[in-house]
Amino acid sequence: MPADPPRRRRQLIARLPAQWPLGVVTATLAAAVTLVAAHHFRRGTALFALAVLLAGGLRLVLPDARSGLLRVRTKTVDVVTLGVLGVLTGFLAVVVPLQH
């Protein structure tokens, strides 16, 4: 028999603090998108790159049980993928010319 809705809701809420790494990265990504939307392309893209690198760094230092939803594949694949994407995005933030 499935758990009653209030009990299930309490169980989900109890598990939310375990997702703090994803919350931190998501908040940083939201700030980056907000900067880009406010016509600060370079700053927003650089912050986006830092958020991706932060995700990779958290995935590297946190054990699998504490990585939460940042854990997608093996630790090596996740860290390398996020590292490469973060560095390339940061490179693009510096190289793309600004239009005035």
C-alpha positions in Angstrom: 0.0 0.0 0.0 1.5 3.4 -1.0 2.4 5.9 1.7 -0.2 8.6 2.5 0.5 12.0 0.8 1.4 13.9 4.0 3.9 11.2 5.0 5.4 11.1 1.5 5.7 14.9 1.4 7.5 14.8 4.8 9.9 12.2 3.4 10.7 14.3 0.4 11.3 17.4 2.5 13.5 15.4 4.8 15.7 14.5 1.8 16.1 18.0 0.5 19.1 19.1 2.6 21.0 16.3 1.0 20.7 18.1 -2.3 22.6 21.2 -1.2 25.4 20.8 -3.8 22.9 21.0 -6.6 21.1 23.9 -4.9 24.4 25.9 -4.7 25.2 25.2 -8.3 21.7 26.0 -9.5 21.6 29.3 -7.6 25.0 30.3 -9.2 23.7 29.3 -12.7 20.5 31.4 -12.1 22.7 34.4 -11.2 24.7 33.9 -14.3 21.6 33.7 -16.6 20.3 36.8 -14.9 23.5 38.7 -15.7 23.4 37.6 -19.3 19.7 38.7 -19.5 20.7 42.0 -18.1 23.1 42.5 -21.0 26.3 41.6 -19.1 27.3 38.8 -21.5 30.9 38.4 -20.4 30.3 38.5 -16.7 27.3 36.2 -17.0 29.2 33.7 -19.1 32.2 33.8 -16.8 29.9 33.2 -13.8 28.3 30.3 -15.7 31.7 28.8 -16.4 32.5 29.1 -12.7 29.3 27.4 -11.7 30.1 24.5 -14.0 33.6 24.3 -12.5 32.0 24.5 -9.0 29.8 21.5 -9.9 32.9 19.6 -11.0 34.8 20.6 -7.9 32.0 19.5 -5.6 31.7 16.3 -7.5 35.4 15.7 -7.0 35.6 16.4 -3.3 32.3 15.0 -2.1 31.8 11.3 -1.6 29.3 9.6 -3.9 26.7 9.4 -1.1 26.9 13.2 -0.5 27.0 14.3 -4.2 23.3 14.1 -4.6 22.0 14.8 -8.0 25.4 16.0 -9.2 26.2 12.4 -9.6 25.4 11.3 -13.1 28.1 8.9 -14.2 31.3 7.7 -12.6 33.2 10.4 -10.6 35.9 10.5 -13.2 33.5 11.0 -16.1 31.5 13.7 -14.2 34.6 15.7 -13.1 36.3 15.5 -16.5 33.1 16.5 -18.4 32.3 19.4 -16.1 35.9 20.5 -16.1 36.2 20.6 -19.8 32.8 22.3 -20.3 33.7 24.9 -17.6 37.1 25.7 -19.1 35.7 26.0 -22.6 32.8 28.2 -21.5 35.2 30.4 -19.6 37.5 30.6 -22.7 34.5 31.6 -24.8 33.6 34.3 -22.3 37.0 35.9 -22.8 37.4 35.3 -26.5 34.0 36.4 -27.9 34.1 40.1 -28.8 31.6 42.4 -27.1 29.2 44.4 -29.3 28.7 47.9 -28.3 
